[in-house]
Amino acid sequence: MQLKCKLLTGDKSLRNEAVDNGLEVHGSIWVVMKIVDANLLSIEKGIELFEKLKIINDSLPKNEIEKLIRKLKT
């Protein structure tokens, strides 16, 4: 049986396994952007949250977060 669903995870091993099995995988950065894009969170609060995520989660790609912060500021 194969499910057609998205996986939300912050676990790198699980992410790699899921991608290898053809699943669409997202993490916390994607969630924040979706919430901002849906206007459920202001751009300012989204930037603030990204800044906090950079500090509290060393495993996140800081360069990707910086790109998104710059995008939100434009």
CHARMM-style PDB file with segment names, atoms N, HN, CA, C and O in Angstrom:
ATOM      1  N   MET     1       0.849  -1.177   0.000  1.00  0.00      PROA
ATOM      2  CA  MET     1       0.000   0.000   0.000  1.00  0.00      PROA
ATOM      3  C   MET     1       0.894   1.240   0.000  1.00  0.00      PROA
ATOM      4  O   MET     1       1.856   1.318   0.763  1.00  0.00      PROA
ATOM      5  N   GLN     2       0.575   2.189  -0.845  1.00  0.00      PROA
ATOM      6  HN  GLN     2      -0.207   2.125  -1.465  1.00  0.00      PROA
ATOM      7  CA  GLN     2       1.335   3.427  -0.884  1.00  0.00      PROA
ATOM      8  C   GLN     2       0.392   4.597  -0.653  1.00  0.00      PROA
ATOM      9  O   GLN     2      -0.635   4.738  -1.317  1.00  0.00      PROA
ATOM     10  N   LEU     3       0.772   5.436   0.311  1.00  0.00      PROA
ATOM     11  HN  LEU     3       1.607   5.322   0.850  1.00  0.00      PROA
ATOM     12  CA  LEU     3      -0.012   6.616   0.624  1.00  0.00      PROA
ATOM     13  C   LEU     3       0.500   7.798  -0.173  1.00  0.00      PROA
ATOM     14  O   LEU     3       1.701   7.924  -0.412  1.00  0.00      PROA
ATOM     15  N   LYS     4      -0.399   8.650  -0.576  1.00  0.00      PROA
ATOM     16  HN  LYS     4      -1.375   8.548  -0.382  1.00  0.00      PROA
ATOM     17  CA  LYS     4      -0.007   9.888  -1.248  1.00  0.00      PROA
ATOM     18  C   LYS     4      -0.225  11.007  -0.241  1.00  0.00      PROA
ATOM     19  O   LYS     4      -1.311  11.576  -0.133  1.00  0.00      PROA
ATOM     20  N   CYS     5       0.834  11.300   0.485  1.00  0.00      PROA
ATOM     21  HN  CYS     5       1.717  10.838   0.396  1.00  0.00      PROA
ATOM     22  CA  CYS     5       0.721  12.320   1.517  1.00  0.00      PROA
ATOM     23  C   CYS     5       2.040  13.064   1.642  1.00  0.00      PROA
ATOM     24  O   CYS     5       3.063  12.640   1.106  1.00  0.00      PROA
ATOM     25  N   LYS     6       2.001  14.162   2.348  1.00  0.00      PROA
ATOM     26  HN  LYS     6       1.169  14.507   2.784  1.00  0.00      PROA
ATOM     27  CA  LYS     6       3.193  14.939   2.640  1.00  0.00      PROA
ATOM     28  C   LYS     6       3.656  14.566   4.040  1.00  0.00      PROA
ATOM     29  O   LYS     6       2.851  14.269   4.923  1.00  0.00      PROA
ATOM     30  N   LEU     7       4.957  14.589   4.222  1.00  0.00      PROA
ATOM     31  HN  LEU     7       5.612  14.830   3.506  1.00  0.00      PROA
ATOM     32  CA  LEU     7       5.527  14.293   5.525  1.00  0.00      PROA
ATOM     33  C   LEU     7       6.136  15.564   6.088  1.00  0.00      PROA
ATOM     34  O   LEU     7       6.888  16.258   5.403  1.00  0.00      PROA
ATOM     35  N   LEU     8       5.814  15.863   7.321  1.00  0.00      PROA
ATOM     36  HN  LEU     8       5.204  15.299   7.877  1.00  0.00      PROA
ATOM     37  CA  LEU     8       6.382  16.998   8.022  1.00  0.00      PROA
ATOM     38  C   LEU     8       7.321  16.447   9.088  1.00  0.00      PROA
ATOM     39  O   LEU     8       6.892  15.750  10.007  1.00  0.00      PROA
ATOM     40  N   THR     9       8.602  16.764   8.955  1.00  0.00      PROA
ATOM     41  HN  THR     9       8.950  17.330   8.208  1.00  0.00      PROA
ATOM     42  CA  THR     9       9.572  16.239   9.906  1.00  0.00      PROA
ATOM     43  C   THR     9      10.779  17.153  10.013  1.00  0.00      PROA
ATOM     44  O   THR     9      11.084  17.914   9.096  1.00  0.00      PROA
ATOM     45  N   GLY    10      11.448  17.067  11.126  1.00  0.00      PROA
ATOM     46  HN  GLY    10      11.200  16.448  11.871  1.00  0.00      PROA
ATOM     47  CA  GLY    10      12.706  17.750  11.325  1.00  0.00      PROA
ATOM     48  C   GLY    10      13.851  16.759  11.450  1.00  0.00      PROA
ATOM     49  O   GLY    10      14.987  17.138  11.733  1.00  0.00      PROA
ATOM     50  N   ASP    11      13.544  15.493  11.239  1.00  0.00      PROA
ATOM     51  HN  ASP    11      12.621  15.185  11.009  1.00  0.00      PROA
ATOM     52  CA  ASP    11      14.526  14.421  11.373  1.00  0.00      PROA
ATOM     53  C   ASP    11      15.184  14.141  10.024  1.00  0.00      PROA
ATOM     54  O   ASP    11      14.513  13.745   9.071  1.00  0.00      PROA
ATOM     55  N   LYS    12      16.499  14.349   9.950  1.00  0.00      PROA
ATOM     56  HN  LYS    12      17.043  14.670  10.724  1.00  0.00      PROA
ATOM     57  CA  LYS    12      17.198  14.222   8.674  1.00  0.00      PROA
ATOM     58  C   LYS    12      17.149  12.792   8.127  1.00  0.00      PROA
ATOM     59  O   LYS    12      16.959  12.598   6.926  1.00  0.00      PROA
ATOM     60  N   SER    13      17.318  11.804   8.984  1.00  0.00      PROA
ATOM     61  HN  SER    13      17.473  11.961   9.959  1.00  0.00      PROA
ATOM     62  CA  SER    13      17.279  10.412   8.525  1.00  0.00      PROA
ATOM     63  C   SER    13      15.910  10.048   7.970  1.00  0.00      PROA
ATOM     64  O   SER    13      15.803   9.406   6.925  1.00  0.00      PROA
ATOM     65  N   LEU    14      14.860  10.464   8.679  1.00  0.00      PROA
ATOM     66  HN  LEU    14      14.947  10.986   9.528  1.00  0.00      PROA
ATOM     67  CA  LEU    14      13.498  10.195   8.209  1.00  0.00      PROA
ATOM     68  C   LEU    14      13.238  10.930   6.903  1.00  0.00      PROA
ATOM     69  O   LEU    14      12.628  10.377   5.987  1.00  0.00      PROA
ATOM     70  N   ARG    15      13.697  12.172   6.814  1.00  0.00      PROA
ATOM     71  HN  ARG    15      14.192  12.621   7.557  1.00  0.00      PROA
ATOM     72  CA  ARG    15      13.535  12.961   5.584  1.00  0.00      PROA
ATOM     73  C   ARG    15      14.187  12.235   4.407  1.00  0.00      PROA
ATOM     74  O   ARG    15      13.570  12.080   3.353  1.00  0.00      PROA
ATOM     75  N   ASN    16      15.420  11.796   4.586  1.00  0.00      PROA
ATOM     76  HN  ASN    16      15.921  11.922   5.442  1.00  0.00      PROA
ATOM     77  CA  ASN    16      16.136  11.114   3.504  1.00  0.00      PROA
ATOM     78  C   ASN    16      15.423   9.831   3.083  1.00  0.00      PROA
ATOM     79  O   ASN    16      15.295   9.551   1.892  1.00  0.00      PROA
ATOM     80  N   GLU    17      14.968   9.067   4.044  1.00  0.00      PROA
ATOM     81  HN  GLU    17      15.071   9.295   5.012  1.00  0.00      PROA
ATOM     82  CA  GLU    17      14.254   7.820   3.757  1.00  0.00      PROA
ATOM     83  C   GLU    17      12.961   8.106   2.995  1.00  0.00      PROA
ATOM     84  O   GLU    17      12.630   7.414   2.033  1.00  0.00      PROA
ATOM     85  N   ALA    18      12.241   9.125   3.435  1.00  0.00      PROA
ATOM     86  HN  ALA    18      12.510   9.688   4.217  1.00  0.00      PROA
ATOM     87  CA  ALA    18      10.979   9.480   2.783  1.00  0.00      PROA
ATOM     88  C   ALA    18      11.209   9.937   1.347  1.00  0.00      PROA
ATOM     89  O   ALA    18      10.485   9.528   0.439  1.00  0.00      PROA
ATOM     90  N   VAL    19      12.217  10.784   1.141  1.00  0.00      PROA
ATOM     91  HN  VAL    19      12.805  11.116   1.878  1.00  0.00      PROA
ATOM     92  CA  VAL    19      12.529  11.253  -0.205  1.00  0.00      PROA
ATOM     93  C   VAL    19      12.923  10.079  -1.095  1.00  0.00      PROA
ATOM     94  O   VAL    19      12.510  10.003  -2.252  1.00  0.00      PROA
ATOM     95  N   ASP    20      13.723   9.169  -0.550  1.00  0.00      PROA
ATOM     96  HN  ASP    20      14.059   9.231   0.390  1.00  0.00      PROA
ATOM     97  CA  ASP    20      14.117   7.979  -1.309  1.00  0.00      PROA
ATOM     98  C   ASP    20      12.921   7.141  -1.721  1.00  0.00      PROA
ATOM     99  O   ASP    20      12.969   6.421  -2.718  1.00  0.00      PROA
ATOM    100  N   ASN    21      11.835   7.238  -0.941  1.00  0.00      PROA
ATOM    101  HN  ASN    21      11.795   7.823  -0.131  1.00  0.00      PROA
ATOM    102  CA  ASN    21      10.625   6.480  -1.240  1.00  0.00      PROA
ATOM    103  C   ASN    21       9.573   7.307  -1.969  1.00  0.00      PROA
ATOM    104  O   ASN    21       8.417   6.900  -2.081  1.00  0.00      PROA
ATOM    105  N   GLY    22       9.984   8.465  -2.459  1.00  0.00      PROA
ATOM    106  HN  GLY    22      10.923   8.796  -2.368  1.00  0.00      PROA
ATOM    107  CA  GLY    22       9.106   9.264  -3.298  1.00  0.00      PROA
ATOM    108  C   GLY    22       8.082  10.128  -2.582  1.00  0.00      PROA
ATOM    109  O   GLY    22       7.142  10.617  -3.209  1.00  0.00      PROA
ATOM    110  N   LEU    23       8.248  10.325  -1.282  1.00  0.00      PROA
ATOM    111  HN  LEU    23       9.011   9.928  -0.773  1.00  0.00      PROA
ATOM    112  CA  LEU    23       7.313  11.176  -0.553  1.00  0.00      PROA
ATOM    113  C   LEU    23       7.734  12.640  -0.627  1.00  0.00      PROA
ATOM    114  O   LEU    23       8.919  12.955  -0.731  1.00  0.00      PROA
ATOM    115  N   GLU    24       6.766  13.508  -0.572  1.00  0.00      PROA
ATOM    116  HN  GLU    24       5.803  13.253  -0.488  1.00  0.00      PROA
ATOM    117  CA  GLU    24       7.027  14.938  -0.484  1.00  0.00      PROA
ATOM    118  C   GLU    24       7.275  15.260   0.986  1.00  0.00      PROA
ATOM    119  O   GLU    24       6.453  14.933   1.842  1.00  0.00      PROA
ATOM    120  N   VAL    25       8.400  15.895   1.277  1.00  0.00      PROA
ATOM    121  HN  VAL    25       9.067  16.161   0.581  1.00  0.00      PROA
ATOM    122  CA  VAL    25       8.800  16.139   2.663  1.00  0.00      PROA
ATOM    123  C   VAL    25       9.018  17.628   2.893  1.00  0.00      PROA
ATOM    124  O   VAL    25       9.597  18.323   2.058  1.00  0.00      PROA
ATOM    125  N   HSD    26       8.545  18.102   4.039  1.00  0.00      PROA
ATOM    126  HN  HSD    26       8.075  17.538   4.717  1.00  0.00      PROA
ATOM    127  CA  HSD    26       8.725  19.502   4.420  1.00  0.00      PROA
ATOM    128  C   HSD    26       9.113  19.573   5.887  1.00  0.00      PROA
ATOM    129  O   HSD    26       8.959  18.611   6.639  1.00  0.00      PROA
ATOM    130  N   GLY    27       9.626  20.752   6.280  1.00  0.00      PROA
ATOM    131  HN  GLY    27       9.751  21.534   5.669  1.00  0.00      PROA
ATOM    132  CA  GLY    27      10.029  20.960   7.662  1.00  0.00      PROA
ATOM    133  C   GLY    27       9.489  22.272   8.204  1.00  0.00      PROA
ATOM    134  O   GLY    27       8.580  22.876   7.635  1.00  0.00      PROA
ATOM    135  N   SER    28      10.067  22.695   9.311  1.00  0.00      PROA
ATOM    136  HN  SER    28      10.805  22.204   9.774  1.00  0.00      PROA
ATOM    137  CA  SER    28       9.554  23.865  10.020  1.00  0.00      PROA
ATOM    138  C   SER    28       9.665  25.153   9.202  1.00  0.00      PROA
ATOM    139  O   SER    28       8.808  26.029   9.318  1.00  0.00      PROA
ATOM    140  N   ILE    29      10.696  25.279   8.386  1.00  0.00      PROA
ATOM    141  HN  ILE    29      11.393  24.567   8.292  1.00  0.00      PROA
ATOM    142  CA  ILE    29      10.838  26.481   7.552  1.00  0.00      PROA
ATOM    143  C   ILE    29       9.659  26.588   6.588  1.00  0.00      PROA
ATOM    144  O   ILE    29       9.089  27.664   6.404  1.00  0.00      PROA
ATOM    145  N   TRP    30       9.308  25.476   5.985  1.00  0.00      PROA
ATOM    146  HN  TRP    30       9.772  24.603   6.134  1.00  0.00      PROA
ATOM    147  CA  TRP    30       8.176  25.439   5.053  1.00  0.00      PROA
ATOM    148  C   TRP    30       6.874  25.817   5.771  1.00  0.00      PROA
ATOM    149  O   TRP    30       6.048  26.553   5.230  1.00  0.00      PROA
ATOM    150  N   VAL    31       6.703  25.306   6.994  1.00  0.00      PROA
ATOM    151  HN  VAL    31       7.374  24.709   7.434  1.00  0.00      PROA
ATOM    152  CA  VAL    31       5.487  25.598   7.764  1.00  0.00      PROA
ATOM    153  C   VAL    31       5.377  27.098   8.026  1.00  0.00      PROA
ATOM    154  O   VAL    31       4.314  27.689   7.837  1.00  0.00      PROA
ATOM    155  N   VAL    32       6.460  27.703   8.455  1.00  0.00      PROA
ATOM    156  HN  VAL    32       7.324  27.224   8.609  1.00  0.00      PROA
ATOM    157  CA  VAL    32       6.432  29.146   8.734  1.00  0.00      PROA
ATOM    158  C   VAL    32       6.072  29.920   7.472  1.00  0.00      PROA
ATOM    159  O   VAL    32       5.240  30.825   7.522  1.00  0.00      PROA
ATOM    160  N   MET    33       6.682  29.581   6.351  1.00  0.00      PROA
ATOM    161  HN  MET    33       7.358  28.845   6.310  1.00  0.00      PROA
ATOM    162  CA  MET    33       6.382  30.294   5.102  1.00  0.00      PROA
ATOM    163  C   MET    33       4.923  30.109   4.686  1.00  0.00      PROA
ATOM    164  O   MET    33       4.289  31.058   4.226  1.00  0.00      PROA
ATOM    165  N   LYS    34       4.391  28.909   4.841  1.00  0.00      PROA
ATOM    166  HN  LYS    34       4.907  28.138   5.215  1.00  0.00      PROA
ATOM    167  CA  LYS    34       2.979  28.672   4.500  1.00  0.00      PROA
ATOM    168  C   LYS    34       2.054  29.519   5.371  1.00  0.00      PROA
ATOM    169  O   LYS    34       1.059  30.058   4.886  1.00  0.00      PROA
ATOM    170  N   ILE    35       2.381  29.633   6.651  1.00  0.00      PROA
ATOM    171  HN  ILE    35       3.188  29.195   7.046  1.00  0.00      PROA
ATOM    172  CA  ILE    35       1.549  30.424   7.568  1.00  0.00      PROA
ATOM    173  C   ILE    35       1.629  31.905   7.215  1.00  0.00      PROA
ATOM    174  O   ILE    35       0.618  32.607   7.252  1.00  0.00      PROA
ATOM    175  N   VAL    36       2.820  32.383   6.873  1.00  0.00      PROA
ATOM    176  HN  VAL    36       3.641  31.812   6.842  1.00  0.00      PROA
ATOM    177  CA  VAL    36       2.971  33.783   6.454  1.00  0.00      PROA
ATOM    178  C   VAL    36       2.251  34.008   5.124  1.00  0.00      PROA
ATOM    179  O   VAL    36       1.536  34.998   4.963  1.00  0.00      PROA
ATOM    180  N   ASP    37       2.438  33.096   4.178  1.00  0.00      PROA
ATOM    181  HN  ASP    37       3.018  32.292   4.309  1.00  0.00      PROA
ATOM    182  CA  ASP    37       1.789  33.228   2.861  1.00  0.00      PROA
ATOM    183  C   ASP    37       0.267  33.246   2.970  1.00  0.00      PROA
ATOM    184  O   ASP    37      -0.409  33.888   2.166  1.00  0.00      PROA
ATOM    185  N   ALA    38      -0.265  32.544   3.962  1.00  0.00      PROA
ATOM    186  HN  ALA    38       0.285  32.023   4.615  1.00  0.00      PROA
ATOM    187  CA  ALA    38      -1.716  32.504   4.160  1.00  0.00      PROA
ATOM    188  C   ALA    38      -2.217  33.684   4.991  1.00  0.00      PROA
ATOM    189  O   ALA    38      -3.397  33.754   5.333  1.00  0.00      PROA
ATOM    190  N   ASN    39      -1.312  34.610   5.312  1.00  0.00      PROA
ATOM    191  HN  ASN    39      -0.353  34.553   5.034  1.00  0.00      PROA
ATOM    192  CA  ASN    39      -1.652  35.790   6.121  1.00  0.00      PROA
ATOM    193  C   ASN    39      -2.186  35.434   7.502  1.00  0.00      PROA
ATOM    194  O   ASN    39      -2.968  36.186   8.084  1.00  0.00      PROA
ATOM    195  N   LEU    40      -1.765  34.292   8.021  1.00  0.00      PROA
ATOM    196  HN  LEU    40      -1.131  33.681   7.548  1.00  0.00      PROA
ATOM    197  CA  LEU    40      -2.130  33.913   9.379  1.00  0.00      PROA
ATOM    198  C   LEU    40      -1.089  34.425  10.377  1.00  0.00      PROA
ATOM    199  O   LEU    40      -1.318  34.449  11.587  1.00  0.00      PROA
ATOM    200  N   LEU    41       0.047  34.829   9.839  1.00  0.00      PROA
ATOM    201  HN  LEU    41       0.233  34.810   8.857  1.00  0.00      PROA
ATOM    202  CA  LEU    41       1.127  35.395  10.637  1.00  0.00      PROA
ATOM    203  C   LEU    41       1.694  36.566   9.831  1.00  0.00      PROA
ATOM    204  O   LEU    41       1.927  36.443   8.629  1.00  0.00      PROA
ATOM    205  N   SER    42       1.911  37.684  10.490  1.00  0.00      PROA
ATOM    206  HN  SER    42       1.722  37.784  11.467  1.00  0.00      PROA
ATOM    207  CA  SER    42       2.437  38.854   9.773  1.00  0.00      PROA
ATOM    208  C   SER    42       3.856  38.580   9.296  1.00  0.00      PROA
ATOM    209  O   SER    42       4.550  37.710   9.822  1.00  0.00      PROA
ATOM    210  N   ILE    43       4.268  39.334   8.300  1.00  0.00      PROA
ATOM    211  HN  ILE    43       3.704  40.041   7.873  1.00  0.00      PROA
ATOM    212  CA  ILE    43       5.628  39.216   7.787  1.00  0.00      PROA
ATOM    213  C   ILE    43       6.628  39.505   8.901  1.00  0.00      PROA
ATOM    214  O   ILE    43       7.636  38.811   9.034  1.00  0.00      PROA
ATOM    215  N   GLU    44       6.344  40.532   9.701  1.00  0.00      PROA
ATOM    216  HN  GLU    44       5.525  41.095   9.593  1.00  0.00      PROA
ATOM    217  CA  GLU    44       7.249  40.890  10.794  1.00  0.00      PROA
ATOM    218  C   GLU    44       7.389  39.747  11.791  1.00  0.00      PROA
ATOM    219  O   GLU    44       8.495  39.442  12.237  1.00  0.00      PROA
ATOM    220  N   LYS    45       6.286  39.123  12.138  1.00  0.00      PROA
ATOM    221  HN  LYS    45       5.388  39.371  11.775  1.00  0.00      PROA
ATOM    222  CA  LYS    45       6.325  37.995  13.080  1.00  0.00      PROA
ATOM    223  C   LYS    45       7.008  36.786  12.445  1.00  0.00      PROA
ATOM    224  O   LYS    45       7.699  36.030  13.128  1.00  0.00      PROA
ATOM    225  N   GLY    46       6.814  36.605  11.145  1.00  0.00      PROA
ATOM    226  HN  GLY    46       6.252  37.219  10.590  1.00  0.00      PROA
ATOM    227  CA  GLY    46       7.486  35.513  10.446  1.00  0.00      PROA
ATOM    228  C   GLY    46       8.990  35.692  10.484  1.00  0.00      PROA
ATOM    229  O   GLY    46       9.726  34.736  10.730  1.00  0.00      PROA
ATOM    230  N   ILE    47       9.453  36.916  10.242  1.00  0.00      PROA
ATOM    231  HN  ILE    47       8.854  37.692  10.043  1.00  0.00      PROA
ATOM    232  CA  ILE    47      10.883  37.213  10.306  1.00  0.00      PROA
ATOM    233  C   ILE    47      11.403  36.973  11.722  1.00  0.00      PROA
ATOM    234  O   ILE    47      12.467  36.384  11.913  1.00  0.00      PROA
ATOM    235  N   GLU    48      10.645  37.431  12.703  1.00  0.00      PROA
ATOM    236  HN  GLU    48       9.781  37.910  12.548  1.00  0.00      PROA
ATOM    237  CA  GLU    48      11.020  37.227  14.102  1.00  0.00      PROA
ATOM    238  C   GLU    48      11.137  35.735  14.425  1.00  0.00      PROA
ATOM    239  O   GLU    48      12.071  35.313  15.107  1.00  0.00      PROA
ATOM    240  N   LEU    49      10.196  34.954  13.938  1.00  0.00      PROA
ATOM    241  HN  LEU    49       9.437  35.297  13.384  1.00  0.00      PROA
ATOM    242  CA  LEU    49      10.215  33.511  14.176  1.00  0.00      PROA
ATOM    243  C   LEU    49      11.413  32.858  13.495  1.00  0.00      PROA
ATOM    244  O   LEU    49      12.062  31.991  14.079  1.00  0.00      PROA
ATOM    245  N   PHE    50      11.707  33.267  12.267  1.00  0.00      PROA
ATOM    246  HN  PHE    50      11.179  33.971  11.792  1.00  0.00      PROA
ATOM    247  CA  PHE    50      12.889  32.738  11.584  1.00  0.00      PROA
ATOM    248  C   PHE    50      14.170  33.075  12.351  1.00  0.00      PROA
ATOM    249  O   PHE    50      15.061  32.234  12.467  1.00  0.00      PROA
ATOM    250  N   GLU    51      14.266  34.296  12.872  1.00  0.00      PROA
ATOM    251  HN  GLU    51      13.542  34.979  12.777  1.00  0.00      PROA
ATOM    252  CA  GLU    51      15.444  34.685  13.658  1.00  0.00      PROA
ATOM    253  C   GLU    51      15.580  33.798  14.894  1.00  0.00      PROA
ATOM    254  O   GLU    51      16.687  33.392  15.250  1.00  0.00      PROA
ATOM    255  N   LYS    52      14.471  33.499  15.541  1.00  0.00      PROA
ATOM    256  HN  LYS    52      13.572  33.828  15.252  1.00  0.00      PROA
ATOM    257  CA  LYS    52      14.497  32.624  16.719  1.00  0.00      PROA
ATOM    258  C   LYS    52      14.873  31.199  16.337  1.00  0.00      PROA
ATOM    259  O   LYS    52      15.633  30.540  17.046  1.00  0.00      PROA
ATOM    260  N   LEU    53      14.338  30.727  15.218  1.00  0.00      PROA
ATOM    261  HN  LEU    53      13.720  31.263  14.643  1.00  0.00      PROA
ATOM    262  CA  LEU    53      14.656  29.368  14.775  1.00  0.00      PROA
ATOM    263  C   LEU    53      16.152  29.205  14.512  1.00  0.00      PROA
ATOM    264  O   LEU    53      16.724  28.154  14.802  1.00  0.00      PROA
ATOM    265  N   LYS    54      16.783  30.240  13.963  1.00  0.00      PROA
ATOM    266  HN  LYS    54      16.319  31.093  13.727  1.00  0.00      PROA
ATOM    267  CA  LYS    54      18.225  30.181  13.709  1.00  0.00      PROA
ATOM    268  C   LYS    54      19.001  29.974  15.006  1.00  0.00      PROA
ATOM    269  O   LYS    54      20.030  29.298  15.023  1.00  0.00      PROA
ATOM    270  N   ILE    55      18.504  30.554  16.080  1.00  0.00      PROA
ATOM    271  HN  ILE    55      17.668  31.103  16.067  1.00  0.00      PROA
ATOM    272  CA  ILE    55      19.188  30.472  17.367  1.00  0.00      PROA
ATOM    273  C   ILE    55      18.933  29.136  18.063  1.00  0.00      PROA
ATOM    274  O   ILE    55      19.855  28.536  18.615  1.00  0.00      PROA
ATOM    275  N   ILE    56      17.687  28.674  18.038  1.00  0.00      PROA
ATOM    276  HN  ILE    56      16.938  29.161  17.589  1.00  0.00      PROA
ATOM    277  CA  ILE    56      17.351  27.493  18.843  1.00  0.00      PROA
ATOM    278  C   ILE    56      17.523  26.161  18.119  1.00  0.00      PROA
ATOM    279  O   ILE    56      17.511  25.108  18.757  1.00  0.00      PROA
ATOM    280  N   ASN    57      17.685  26.192  16.790  1.00  0.00      PROA
ATOM    281  HN  ASN    57      17.695  27.047  16.272  1.00  0.00      PROA
ATOM    282  CA  ASN    57      17.792  24.929  16.060  1.00  0.00      PROA
ATOM    283  C   ASN    57      19.008  24.953  15.140  1.00  0.00      PROA
ATOM    284  O   ASN    57      18.952  25.469  14.024  1.00  0.00      PROA
ATOM    285  N   ASP    58      20.098  24.390  15.628  1.00  0.00      PROA
ATOM    286  HN  ASP    58      20.144  23.972  16.535  1.00  0.00      PROA
ATOM    287  CA  ASP    58      21.351  24.390  14.861  1.00  0.00      PROA
ATOM    288  C   ASP    58      21.296  23.540  13.596  1.00  0.00      PROA
ATOM    289  O   ASP    58      22.134  23.697  12.708  1.00  0.00      PROA
ATOM    290  N   SER    59      20.329  22.651  13.508  1.00  0.00      PROA
ATOM    291  HN  SER    59      19.648  22.523  14.229  1.00  0.00      PROA
ATOM    292  CA  SER    59      20.283  21.756  12.345  1.00  0.00      PROA
ATOM    293  C   SER    59      19.617  22.389  11.123  1.00  0.00      PROA
ATOM    294  O   SER    59      19.706  21.847  10.022  1.00  0.00      PROA
ATOM    295  N   LEU    60      18.959  23.517  11.307  1.00  0.00      PROA
ATOM    296  HN  LEU    60      18.886  23.957  12.203  1.00  0.00      PROA
ATOM    297  CA  LEU    60      18.295  24.165  10.178  1.00  0.00      PROA
ATOM    298  C   LEU    60      19.313  24.869   9.291  1.00  0.00      PROA
ATOM    299  O   LEU    60      20.329  25.367   9.777  1.00  0.00      PROA
ATOM    300  N   PRO    61      19.039  24.909   7.989  1.00  0.00      PROA
ATOM    301  CA  PRO    61      19.967  25.578   7.057  1.00  0.00      PROA
ATOM    302  C   PRO    61      19.869  27.099   7.192  1.00  0.00      PROA
ATOM    303  O   PRO    61      18.946  27.725   6.669  1.00  0.00      PROA
ATOM    304  N   LYS    62      20.822  27.668   7.890  1.00  0.00      PROA
ATOM    305  HN  LYS    62      21.571  27.159   8.314  1.00  0.00      PROA
ATOM    306  CA  LYS    62      20.781  29.102   8.176  1.00  0.00      PROA
ATOM    307  C   LYS    62      20.821  29.955   6.907  1.00  0.00      PROA
ATOM    308  O   LYS    62      20.207  31.021   6.858  1.00  0.00      PROA
ATOM    309  N   ASN    63      21.536  29.496   5.889  1.00  0.00      PROA
ATOM    310  HN  ASN    63      22.035  28.630   5.929  1.00  0.00      PROA
ATOM    311  CA  ASN    63      21.582  30.261   4.639  1.00  0.00      PROA
ATOM    312  C   ASN    63      20.205  30.313   3.979  1.00  0.00      PROA
ATOM    313  O   ASN    63      19.836  31.334   3.399  1.00  0.00      PROA
ATOM    314  N   GLU    64      19.451  29.230   4.061  1.00  0.00      PROA
ATOM    315  HN  GLU    64      19.750  28.401   4.533  1.00  0.00      PROA
ATOM    316  CA  GLU    64      18.089  29.211   3.506  1.00  0.00      PROA
ATOM    317  C   GLU    64      17.174  30.149   4.294  1.00  0.00      PROA
ATOM    318  O   GLU    64      16.353  30.861   3.714  1.00  0.00      PROA
ATOM    319  N   ILE    65      17.322  30.142   5.599  1.00  0.00      PROA
ATOM    320  HN  ILE    65      17.989  29.564   6.070  1.00  0.00      PROA
ATOM    321  CA  ILE    65      16.523  31.045   6.443  1.00  0.00      PROA
ATOM    322  C   ILE    65      16.854  32.501   6.115  1.00  0.00      PROA
ATOM    323  O   ILE    65      15.951  33.333   6.018  1.00  0.00      PROA
ATOM    324  N   GLU    66      18.126  32.812   5.946  1.00  0.00      PROA
ATOM    325  HN  GLU    66      18.859  32.137   6.025  1.00  0.00      PROA
ATOM    326  CA  GLU    66      18.526  34.181   5.608  1.00  0.00      PROA
ATOM    327  C   GLU    66      17.927  34.613   4.272  1.00  0.00      PROA
ATOM    328  O   GLU    66      17.483  35.752   4.132  1.00  0.00      PROA
ATOM    329  N   LYS    67      17.912  33.711   3.293  1.00  0.00      PROA
ATOM    330  HN  LYS    67      18.273  32.786   3.407  1.00  0.00      PROA
ATOM    331  CA  LYS    67      17.302  34.038   1.994  1.00  0.00      PROA
ATOM    332  C   LYS    67      15.823  34.352   2.148  1.00  0.00      PROA
ATOM    333  O   LYS    67      15.317  35.290   1.532  1.00  0.00      PROA
ATOM    334  N   LEU    68      15.127  33.570   2.970  1.00  0.00      PROA
ATOM    335  HN  LEU    68      15.538  32.808   3.471  1.00  0.00      PROA
ATOM    336  CA  LEU    68      13.699  33.800   3.170  1.00  0.00      PROA
ATOM    337  C   LEU    68      13.446  35.099   3.926  1.00  0.00      PROA
ATOM    338  O   LEU    68      12.485  35.811   3.633  1.00  0.00      PROA
ATOM    339  N   ILE    69      14.294  35.408   4.888  1.00  0.00      PROA
ATOM    340  HN  ILE    69      15.074  34.829   5.126  1.00  0.00      PROA
ATOM    341  CA  ILE    69      14.160  36.677   5.611  1.00  0.00      PROA
ATOM    342  C   ILE    69      14.324  37.839   4.636  1.00  0.00      PROA
ATOM    343  O   ILE    69      13.538  38.786   4.661  1.00  0.00      PROA
ATOM    344  N   ARG    70      15.342  37.771   3.778  1.00  0.00      PROA
ATOM    345  HN  ARG    70      15.980  37.002   3.758  1.00  0.00      PROA
ATOM    346  CA  ARG    70      15.535  38.840   2.787  1.00  0.00      PROA
ATOM    347  C   ARG    70      14.321  38.948   1.867  1.00  0.00      PROA
ATOM    348  O   ARG    70      13.883  40.050   1.535  1.00  0.00      PROA
ATOM    349  N   LYS    71      13.783  37.804   1.459  1.00  0.00      PROA
ATOM    350  HN  LYS    71      14.139  36.910   1.728  1.00  0.00      PROA
ATOM    351  CA  LYS    71      12.604  37.796   0.585  1.00  0.00      PROA
ATOM    352  C   LYS    71      11.418  38.456   1.289  1.00  0.00      PROA
ATOM    353  O   LYS    71      10.693  39.245   0.683  1.00  0.00      PROA
ATOM    354  N   LEU    72      11.225  38.135   2.551  1.00  0.00      PROA
ATOM    355  HN  LEU    72      11.814  37.494   3.043  1.00  0.00      PROA
ATOM    356  CA  LEU    72      10.092  38.709   3.293  1.00  0.00      PROA
ATOM    357  C   LEU    72      10.261  40.215   3.493  1.00  0.00      PROA
ATOM    358  O   LEU    72       9.269  40.940   3.569  1.00  0.00      PROA
ATOM    359  N   LYS    73      11.479  40.683   3.577  1.00  0.00      PROA
ATOM    360  HN  LYS    73      12.284  40.094   3.515  1.00  0.00      PROA
ATOM    361  CA  LYS    73      11.725  42.105   3.802  1.00  0.00      PROA
ATOM    362  C   LYS    73      11.527  42.948   2.548  1.00  0.00      PROA
ATOM    363  O   LYS    73      11.433  44.171   2.642  1.00  0.00      PROA
ATOM    364  N   THR    74      11.463  42.320   1.379  1.00  0.00      PROA
ATOM    365  HN  THR    74      11.540  41.325   1.303  1.00  0.00      PROA
ATOM    366  CA  THR    74      11.311  43.089   0.135  1.00  0.00      PROA
ATOM    367  C   THR    74       9.851  43.360  -0.186  1.00  0.00      PROA
ATOM    368  OT1 THR    74       9.548  43.995  -1.197  1.00  0.00      PROA
TER     369      THR     74
END
